[in-house]
Amino acid sequence: MQRDRLIRELSKLVGAANVVADPAALKVYETDGLTVFKAMPDVVVLPKTPEEVVQVVRFCDRERIPFVPRGAGTGLSGGALPIEGGVLIGLNRMDRILEVDYVNQRAVIEPGLVNVWLTNHVSPQGYYYAPDPASQTACSVGGNVAENSGGPHCLKYGVTTNHVLGLELVLSSGELARIGAWAPDPPGYDLTGVFVGSEGTFGIVTKIVVRLLKKPEAVKTMMLVYENLDDASATVSGIIGQGIIPAAIEMMDKLSIEAVEKGTHAGYPTDAGSVLLVELDGPRAEVEALVEPVIAVGRANRMRDVRIAKDDAERLLLWKGRKAAFAAMGQISPAYYVQDAVIPRTQLVKILSEIEALSRKHGLRVANVFHAGDGNLHPLILYDDRIEARSTPPRPWAPRSCSGASPWGGASLASTASAWRSGTSCPSCTPPPTWRP
């Protein structure tokens, strides 16, 4: 179909004000958070209702036009890239909270709702929404559903799939379907669990039933300071080995600390080799009783210093630094290429050593900031995209920075999608030839 006609037809369905066709405006939609990869859609539509989504999808299906859904574009796996051009369906304008049931701790929301807005809405009643990606002030819950997003507190509370009970979605044929239920564990197949994390390949979500949690009685946040990554890594295994499950255990290396402190001035020690951000929450007596055992494990692993947030303001400042880590990389590098893998906690020292060896071999700095508690790594390969010779080097060896997880019982995550889209060769993270996203 000719582009002019495509624009006219879509304008009839959602209104001309909800169609983006200007080439300059389309540039906004050519990439997501994984900016190494870019692909321009032919046109963007911004529906406001499920019915408009249905009409757009039926039109694309009838005319055999490829389409891709998009949330806020903060994802790090290229999931929102329109790799074949076609129509990009942006869901940002479907951002309402449709229902909140405090008694049953449920909410029904639209996919374009910004993650943190839900917590802000229910917080005055003593509730919150647990999944907290680092981009939670910008990312949409619909995008979180597509990517099965986690966050620092997934160690204790799980990822998005653990907090989504039901979905309304539009299938590729344009049929409106509902899966899951208001109550947990409905009979039959767990289709909601299959859909969450499918990157929109099974359908486009238009409504989401989520689980709300009561705020914990007490929260204690500590920053443990180390001279190197090895001692910090040993502390992570030591804490879990004591039977303690913190709400979060986050690790940052020296490069990450440098970037974060330049960007946020959150009080991270720039002379440290690494830091752990450990947060305990729950009943007040339990939290108070666990502080000393955590510190004792740190001391046993040559912890240099510990800082305990004295109030909510200081706690939020520490978290501001951690959650701004990716964005803060701009303070020390023009560009970065993020990888994602999960490994057993006991293998952190080995995989971090391998990443360091790759860094030295290829002459590219790597900043490590990750969910240490559940072994979810985020190596950030720093490079200068302004220099032609330095604009592509991360791609050939980046998958190997996470494929090194496989011999130790780990697996690649976001790099799977990245490797498939970029055509890189990585046996442990590239899908077999018969696999299609």
PyMOL commands that set and color helices and strands:
alter all, ss='L'
color gray80, all
select helices_A, chain A and resi 3-14+16-18+23-29+50-63+115-125+141-147+154-157+160-163+191-195+229-241+254-264+284-300+312-323+325-331+345-362+372-374+388-390+394-403+406-408+414-422
alter helices_A, ss='H'
color red, helices_A
select strands_A, chain A and resi 19-20+43-45+67-70+87-90+97-101+106-109+127-128+164-170+176-180+204-211+213-214+218-226+248-253+274-282+305-308+335-338+341-342+366-371+376-377+379-383+411-412
alter strands_A, ss='S'
color yellow, strands_A
deselect
rebuild
show_as cartoon
